[in-house]
Amino acid sequence: MHLLWALIVGLFVGAIAKLLMPGKDPGGIIVTMLLGIAGSVVASLIGHSLGFYPNRAVGPGVIASIIGAVIVLAIYRLATRRRVV
């Protein structure tokens, strides 16, 4: 049940991140879910390293996950943009 809930929240977070950063991005529902889950992982790593989550059992919330997903999406766009010569 926890995995199903993580996928649903990941879809929601990924969709919000794509709405905040409009543009041409590949993928459908699965890629959007993975973007949201990756955003949550990034937010968790940043939060733990900065000391926002002193206990390992506490993780990021939805807003922090959205910020993490926007970071992941920005890094993806920087890595895949075409260079004009």
N, C-alpha and C positions, 0 to 999 in steps of 0.2 A: 504494500500500500504506500510505503514511503517513496518508492521509486516512481510510482504513478503520480503522486503529488509533486515530486521534483520535476517531472516532465511537464506537468500543467503549469507550474509556476515558471519554469524555464521558457515555455512558449509565451506566456504573458510578458515576461521581462524582455525577451528577445524582440517581441512585437513592439513594445514601447521604445526600445533602443532604436529599432529601424524607423519608427515614426519621428524620433528626435533627430535622427541623422538621415534625412531623405537622400536618396540617390539610387543608382543602379547597383543592386547587390544580387549575387546569384543565390539560388536555393529557394526552397519552399518552406513548408512547415517543419520538416526535420532539421534543416539548417538553422531556422529561427529558434527552435528548441535548444539546439546545441550552442547557439550564441548566448542564450539566456543562462544556460548552465555554466558555460565558460566565464560569463560575466560574474556569476556568483562565486566561482572559484577565485577569480582575480580579486574581487572585493574581499573575500575571506583572507587571502594571502596578504594583501595590503593592510587590512585591518589588524591582523595578528602581528604583523611586523611593526606597526605603529603603536600597538598597545591598546587599541580600541576594544578588543575582545580578550580580556585577561584569561578567561577560561576557554579551553579548547572545545568545549561542548557548545559554546555560544557562537553563532555564525552571523553573517550579514543579513540585513533585512532586505526588503524589496527595493527600496530606494538605492541602497548601496549596490545591490546587484544590477540595477539599471545603469548606474554610473560605471560599474565594471564592464558591462556589456557594451556601453558606448566606447570605452577605452579599447576593448577588443576589436570593435568594428573600425575604429580609427586606425589602429595598427594594421588591420587587414587592408584597408584602403591605401595606406601609405606603402605597404609592401607590394601591392598589385597594380599601382597606378603606372600608366604608360609614360615613358619619357619621350619628350619631343626633341628631336635632334636637328 
